[in-house]
């Protein structure tokens, strides 16, 4: 690499302004001129007006970044759909979704599309850093060849790459992007140092420079695979202890008195990371001729929990003589986690679908979720408020939003009713069952 690159002056572009990209672009904008690029014009217009519907960046912080971009040329944020506005950047960060299909195979189309975008604008001496979760090898084997083909430039001669896995926890206002240690890597040792330095300039929690891009990619997928397996273990325990008529929460509380017992709790495992990343690791393992038994077993357990919860509720209803056919059932919460509007890969939908198979009349209430997104992605009617004048034969608390913890269920239930608590947050005296 040419000598002047040692004195790299970043002009940041973040491609993808969702839950990951926007907080990252905002924090970079405090030190550097940052351009956020997204294909969704509505999203860009919304951000430029100072509003983030994902709630990951507070409106005042976003507005401040936008305002700074209007009066400064060396810092601040501007969001755009115009590819020409990112041509002058030299440090491209790709933060687009990496979902799986209905067969749990990785879908790389968003990454390939973002790589094509980078290829159209990248210049000699520039660096492209991928943040999207992938299995080891995707950055250099799948993405970089696209950049090379579109740009006509040669990898590690004309342009360079890095990988820095996203670690953002949606809805978490304590562990924000700058407060989570960042793993970094580069396509050469020198580039690794540059990438690390750029991130270290805004990440107050510090950075960890991995020895290669593949190591950084692998580190990301095992973080969530480990968590997935641990949750699968306690979910299986919940199924076992339920048959034994033992309270799982009581067992975990007792076991948790030992200093090295891991404090995982049973529940639905959705979201864009934990419910997806293990499949990326499994796919990579299978490519190398190894069938990952524990990883996939954990996935099967966690993917079964929606059906399990629905089955438990139906059993409780039948024991109380409540007819399931036509029964009015209220599901509280639809997002993949509490106090967050993110409905990506939510497993609450599995509860809803299973109840609907029994011809129950299911109402979904979530004060955080966007009804339009729920309708578009899952085909369900979602209410931000509990419909007036309606009472229910059963209530399922699926997500532990703060709004639900003190909910008076007696006002919205019939005399003979079932209340099931997936998250273990309701008072014992008001529930009939829990996970």
N, C-alpha and C positions, 0 to 999 in steps of 0.2 A: 504493500500500500504506500502511496505517496506520502512524503514527509509531512506535508501540511495537514494531513488527516489526524495527526497526533494532537492537533489543536482544534478539534472538532467543535464547531459552533452550531448547536442544534437548531433547526427550524422544524418544528414538530408537526406531523400530521397524524391524526388518529382516525382510522377507517372503521366505522361502526360506532354509533353513538347510543348504544343500549345501556344495560345495567353495568357493564364493564367499561366500555369506551368513554362514556360521558364523565364519570368521576375521574378517570385517568386524564382526560383532556383538560378538565378543570384544574386539577392540581398542577399539571405541566404549565398551564397558562399563567400561573403565578410567577414563573421565572422566564418563560420563553413565549415567543409568538407561536400560537398553536391554532391549527386549522382542524376542525372536526368535520369529517366527510361522511355523509350517509345518503343512501339512495332514496330514502323516504322524505319527500318534500314537506309533508305535514309535520313530521318529527322535527325537521330542521327549523321550520317556521315557529313551532312551539318553543323550541330552545332559544331561538333568537329573540323571542318575546319575553324570555326570562322565566319560563316555566318548564319543569321536568315532571312529567306524569308518573315516572317510575319512583319518584321521591328519593332517589339516591343522592341527588344534589339539592340542597336547600335553595329555594328560589332566590334568596338574597345573595348567596354565594355565586350562583349562576349569573344573576344580573350584574354583579360586580365584575365577573370575568368578561362578560359581553361588553360592558361599559369600558373596561380597561382596554379591550381590543379596538375600540373606536378612537381612542386618544393616544395610544402607544403603538409603535411599530415593532418593538422588541419584546412585548409580552401581551397577554390578554388572549381572548378566545373569539373566534369567528366560526360559525357552522355553515356548511354549504352542501349543495348537491352538484355544484359545478366543478368538474374535474380540473378545469384550467386553474382554479384557485389553489390547488395543491401541488402544482407543477414546480413551484419555487421552493418547496420543502426539501429537506435532505435526510430526515429521520422519520420513516414511515412505520407506524404501529398498527398492526391488524388485530382488531378486536371484534370479530364477527362470530355468530353462533356456530357451534359444531354439534348438531343434533344426531340422533339415530333414527333409522326408518322403522317401519312396523315390525321388521324382523331383527331389530336391534343392531343393524349394521351401520357403521359410521357414514354419515352423509357429509361429503367434503365440498359440495357445490358452493356454499357461501365462501369457503376459503379459496377455492379456485377462482371464483368471481372477483374476490378482493385482490388476489394475486395478479389477475389480468389488469385490474385498475392500477395497481402499483407499476406493472410493466409499462403502462402507457405514459407514465410521468417520471419514472426514476431516471436519474442521471449518474454519470461517473462519480465515484466517491461516496455515493449515498448508501444508507443502511436501511434495511427493512427488518423490523422485529415483529415476530408473531406472538400473540398472547392467547389465542384460541386454544382450547384443550384438544390435544391430538394424541395419537399413539406415537411412540418413538420412531422417528424416521420421516414423518409426514412433511415437516418443514423443508428438509433438504431433498427428499425423494419425490414429493408431489407438488409443493408450492413453488419452490425456487425454479424448477424447469419451466414453469408457466411464465414467471417473471423474465427469465432468459429469452424465451421464445418471443414474447410480445415486445420486449425492449430491444432485443438484438445485442444486449450486453452480456458479458461473461461473468459468471459467479466467481467471487473471490479474486477477481482481477479488476473488473470495472465497478461492481457493486458488491455489497456485503450483507450478511444477515445475522440475526440473533433470535433468541427465543427467551421470553420472560413470562412464565405462566401467570394468568390472572388468579388472584386469591380473594377477590371481593366476596363478601358475605352479604347478599341482598337483605336490606332492611336493618342491618346492624349499624347503629349510629355510634357505637363505641370503637369497633374495629374498622375504621374507614381506610381507604386505599393507602394513605400515607403512613398509617399506623401498623401496617402488616409488612413484615420483612419480605423483600422481593428477591426471588431467585432470578439471576440473569445468566446469559451466555452469549457467545459470539462465534461466528464461523471461522475465525482465526483468533489466536491468543490476544493479539493487539485489539481486534474489534471487540472481543469480550470485555476488555478493560474500558473501552469507550462506551459500550452499551451500559456497563455497570456504573460508570461515572455519571452518565446522563440520568439514569434512574435514581442514583444515590443523591443527586442534587435536589430531589423533591420528596423522596421517601424517607421520612424521619426515623422510621423503625430500623433502617439499615438495609443492606443488600447482601446476597450470597452469590458469588460468581462461580457457577458450575463449570467444570472442565470442558464441556461440549454441549452442543444443542440437544443431542439425543439424551444426555443425562438430565437436562432441565425438563425435557418433554416427559421423560419417565417419572421424574419426581412429582410432577403434577398429577398424573393419572393414579399413582399409588396413594397420594394423600386422600383422595375421595374413595378409592377402592377400600382402603383400610377402614374408613369411617362406615362405609356401606356394610362391610362384613361384621363390624362390631354391633351395628344396629340390627342386622339380621339375627345375630346371636340372641339379643334380648327379645326380639320379636318371636323367635322360636321358644324362648323361655316363657313368654306370655301365653303362648298356645298350650304349652305343657302344664303350667301352673293353673291355668283356667280349668283344665280337666281334673286337676287335683283339688280344685276349690281353694286355692291359695292366692292371696293378693300379691300380684307381681311387684307392685310398688313397695309393699312392705318388705318383700324379699330383697329388692335392690337397695332399699334404705339400710337394711341390716348388713348386707354384704359390703355396702359402701363405707362402713366404719373402718375397714382396712385401708391403710394408706395408699396401696398400689392398685386398688380396685378401680376400674375405669367406669366413670359415671354416665354410661349410655342408658337411654330410655327407649321403650318400644314406641312404635308409631309408623305413620305413613312416610315413605321415603321418595320424595319427588324432587322437583327443582331441576335446573339445567345442569347441575354438576354431579351430585352424588348418584342420582338415578341414571346417569348417562356415562360418566367417565369409566366405570368398570367395564362396560362393553367395548370401549376403545382399547383398553388393556387386553381384554380377552381376545379381541380381533387380532391384535399384534402377536399375542402368544400363539394363536392358531396358525398364523402365517409362518411361524417358525416350527410348526409341527408339534406344539404342546397344547393339550387341552386343560385349561385352568379350572380345576374342579371346585376349589373353595370359592373363588371369585364368582363363578356362575351360580353355584348353590346359594350364595348370599343374595344374589340378584333374584333368584326364583322365590326365595322366602319373602323378600321385601316387596316384590311385585304381586304377591298373593294377599297382602294385608288388606287391601280394599275389599276384596271378596270375603275375606274372613270377618271383617267388621260387619258387613252387611248380613252375613249369616248369623252372627251372634245377636244382632238386633232382631232379626226375624224369629229366632228361637225364643228370645225374651218376650216378644209380642205374643207368640203362640201360647207360651206358658201362662200369660195373663188373659188369654181368651180374646185377644185382639185380632180381628181378621186382617190379614196382610193385603188381600185383594182390595184395591181402592183406598187403603189406609193413607191418611195424610201424614207425611213424614217431613220434618224440617231438618235440613242439614245446615249446621252453623259453620261457615268458613269454606272457602274454595281455593284460596291461594296455597302454594306449596309449603308456606311457613307463616308463623304469626307476625302480625304488625308489619305487613309487607304486601304490596299490590301484585306481586309476581305470580302468575298462574302457569308459567312454563312447566310442563311435565308434572302437573299436579296429580296426585293419586286419589284425591277426593272424588274425581270423576269415576273411578272404579267403584266406589261405594254407590254413587248415584246410578250408574248403569246396572249394577247388580240388583238394586232395589226396584228399578224400573222393569227388570225382567220378571219380577213377581207382580207386576201391574200395580205397584204402589204409586200414589200421587205424591211426587217428591218436589219440595220447594227448597231452593238453595239461596241462602242469605249470607252475604259477605260485605261488610261496610268498606273494605279496602279494595276489592277487585273491581275492574272495569266491566260492566255488563256487556258492552259491545264486543270486547275482546273475548269474553266467555262465550258469547253467542257465535262469534266468527270461528273460533278455534275448536270449540267443543259442542256447539249446537244446542246449548242449554239456555234457559231463561234464568238470569241471576238478579237478585234483588239486593240493593244497598240498604234497604230497610225491610223489616219484617212486615209483610202485608197486613193491613188493618183488618180486624174483625174475623180473623181466621184462627182456629185452634187445631192442634195436632195430636195424633195418636202416638207419635214417637218423635223424639228429638235426638239428633246425633251431633255432639260437639266434635268436629273434625279438625279444627284449627284453633289454637289457643290465643286468638286476638284478645287484647285487654278488655274490649267491649263485652266479651262473653262471660268473663269470670264471675261477675255479680248478677248475671241475668236471672230474673225471676221467672222460672219455667212454669210456675203454677198459673200464670196469667195467660199463657198461650198453649196450654195443653188441656186435653179432656181429662175427666176424672180418672179414668183407667188408662194410664199412659206408660210409656217406656222412655227413660232418659239414659243415653249411653255416652260415656265420656272417653274419647279416643286418647286425649292428651293428659288425663289425670289432674285436671285443674278445678273441677267443680266439687262442691261440698259433698261428702259421702252420703249425707241424709237425703240428697235430692236425686241421686242416680240409682239406676237399677243394674248397671254393669259398666265395666271399663276395661280397657286394654291392659 
